[in-house]
C-alpha cells in the first residue's frame, strides 16, 4: 500500500472501512508470501487449516460454519486439500450422514509454514506500534467483533 493515500491522510475513511482495507492488504501480503505453496494462496484453505489445529475431527458442516463458507465452497476447498494430502475425511462412526475432517501430518507441516508467514506479516503490519497500542488494538477489535 502506498503511504501517500489521500483518503487515509485526510481521515475520510470510516473505522470499519479501515478494517476491511487492512484485511485486504493482509490477504494480499499473505498471497505474495505463499506463492511457493499455491494451495496456501486460497483463504478458505488457510482458514480450514487454522480451525483444524483447534478442532481436529470437526464435522464438515461445523467446519463450514466456523470458516463462514457455504457448503459448496468448503467442499471444493476440502477436495483440493485432500488431493494435496493435507486433510482426510471420514464418515462419523456415530452418524454415517456426518463427515468429519482431520488434518494429516502434511497438513500440520503446512500449518507450520503458514504460521511463519503469518508471524512475519503481523510483525510487518504492526511495526511501529508499542505493546500498549497492540493491546489496545486487540481490545477494540475484540469488542467490535463481539458486537457482530
C-alpha positions as CSV (number, residue, x, y, z in Angstrom):
1,X,0.0,0.0,0.0
2,X,1.2,3.5,-0.8
3,X,1.6,5.7,2.3
4,X,0.6,8.7,0.2
5,X,-3.1,7.7,0.0
6,X,-5.1,10.9,0.2
7,X,-8.3,9.3,1.7
8,X,-6.3,7.9,4.5
9,X,-4.3,11.1,5.1
10,X,-7.5,13.2,5.2
11,X,-9.2,10.9,7.6
12,X,-12.3,10.3,5.4
13,X,-12.2,6.5,5.7
14,X,-14.5,5.1,8.4
15,X,-13.1,2.7,11.0
16,X,-14.9,-0.3,9.6
17,X,-13.7,0.6,6.1
18,X,-10.2,0.7,7.5
19,X,-10.7,-2.8,9.0
20,X,-11.7,-4.1,5.5
21,X,-8.8,-2.3,4.0
22,X,-6.3,-3.7,6.5
23,X,-7.8,-7.2,5.9
24,X,-7.5,-6.8,2.2
25,X,-3.8,-5.7,2.5
26,X,-3.1,-8.6,4.8
27,X,-4.6,-11.1,2.4
28,X,-2.6,-9.6,-0.5
29,X,0.6,-9.9,1.6
30,X,-0.1,-13.5,2.6
31,X,-0.8,-14.4,-1.1
32,X,2.5,-12.9,-2.1
33,X,4.4,-14.7,0.7
34,X,2.8,-18.1,0.0
35,X,3.5,-18.2,-3.8
36,X,5.7,-21.2,-3.4
37,X,2.7,-23.1,-1.8
38,X,-0.1,-22.4,-4.2
39,X,-2.7,-24.1,-2.0
40,X,-2.0,-21.6,0.7
41,X,-2.9,-18.8,-1.7
42,X,-6.6,-19.7,-1.0
43,X,-8.1,-18.0,2.0
44,X,-10.5,-20.9,2.5
45,X,-7.6,-23.4,2.8
46,X,-5.8,-21.2,5.3
47,X,-9.0,-20.9,7.4
48,X,-9.7,-24.6,7.3
49,X,-6.1,-25.4,8.5
50,X,-6.3,-22.9,11.3
51,X,-9.7,-24.3,12.5
52,X,-8.4,-27.9,12.3
53,X,-5.5,-27.0,14.6
54,X,-8.0,-26.1,17.2
55,X,-10.7,-28.7,16.5
56,X,-9.3,-31.6,14.5
57,X,-12.1,-34.0,13.6
58,X,-14.8,-31.4,13.3
59,X,-17.7,-32.2,11.1
60,X,-17.7,-30.8,7.6
61,X,-20.9,-28.8,8.3
62,X,-19.5,-27.3,11.5
63,X,-16.2,-26.5,9.7
64,X,-18.2,-24.6,7.0
65,X,-19.9,-22.6,9.7
66,X,-16.6,-21.9,11.6
67,X,-14.9,-20.5,8.5
68,X,-18.1,-18.7,7.3
69,X,-18.3,-20.5,4.0
70,X,-21.2,-22.2,2.1
71,X,-21.2,-25.9,1.9
72,X,-20.3,-26.0,-1.8
73,X,-17.3,-23.6,-1.3
74,X,-16.0,-25.6,1.6
75,X,-16.4,-28.8,-0.4
76,X,-14.2,-27.5,-3.2
77,X,-11.5,-26.4,-0.8
78,X,-11.6,-29.8,1.0
79,X,-11.3,-31.7,-2.2
80,X,-8.2,-29.8,-3.1
81,X,-6.8,-30.2,0.4
82,X,-7.5,-33.9,0.3
83,X,-5.7,-34.2,-3.1
84,X,-2.7,-32.4,-1.6
85,X,-2.7,-34.8,1.3
86,X,-3.4,-32.0,3.9
87,X,-6.6,-33.5,5.3
88,X,-8.6,-36.7,5.3
89,X,-12.4,-37.1,5.6
90,X,-14.1,-39.9,7.3
91,X,-17.8,-40.8,7.9
92,X,-18.7,-40.4,11.6
93,X,-18.9,-43.7,13.5
94,X,-22.0,-42.4,15.3
95,X,-23.8,-40.9,12.3
96,X,-23.0,-42.1,8.8
97,X,-24.5,-39.0,7.3
98,X,-21.9,-36.9,9.1
99,X,-18.4,-36.4,7.6
100,X,-15.6,-35.5,10.0
101,X,-12.4,-33.7,8.7
102,X,-9.0,-34.4,10.1
103,X,-5.6,-32.8,9.4
104,X,-2.8,-35.1,8.3
105,X,0.8,-34.8,9.2
106,X,1.4,-33.0,5.9
107,X,-1.4,-30.6,7.0
108,X,0.4,-29.9,10.2
109,X,3.7,-29.3,8.3
110,X,1.8,-26.8,6.1
111,X,0.3,-25.0,9.1
112,X,3.9,-24.5,10.4
113,X,4.8,-22.8,7.1
114,X,1.6,-20.7,7.3
115,X,2.3,-19.7,10.9
116,X,5.7,-18.5,9.9
117,X,4.2,-16.4,7.1
118,X,1.5,-15.0,9.4
119,X,4.1,-14.1,12.1
120,X,6.1,-12.3,9.5
121,X,3.1,-10.4,8.3
122,X,1.9,-9.5,11.7
123,X,5.4,-8.2,12.6
124,X,5.5,-6.1,9.4
125,X,1.9,-4.8,9.8
126,X,2.3,-3.9,13.5
127,X,5.7,-2.4,13.2
128,X,5.9,0.9,15.0
129,X,3.1,0.1,17.4
130,X,4.0,0.0,21.1
131,X,3.0,-3.0,23.2
132,X,0.3,-0.8,24.7
133,X,-1.0,0.1,21.3
134,X,-1.1,-3.5,20.2
135,X,-3.0,-4.4,23.4
136,X,-5.5,-1.5,22.7
137,X,-5.9,-2.6,19.1
138,X,-6.6,-6.2,20.2
139,X,-9.0,-5.0,22.8
140,X,-11.0,-2.7,20.5
141,X,-11.1,-5.2,17.6
142,X,-12.4,-7.9,20.0
143,X,-15.0,-5.5,21.3
144,X,-16.2,-4.8,17.8
145,X,-16.3,-8.5,16.9
146,X,-18.4,-9.2,19.9
147,X,-21.0,-6.7,18.7
148,X,-21.5,-8.7,15.5
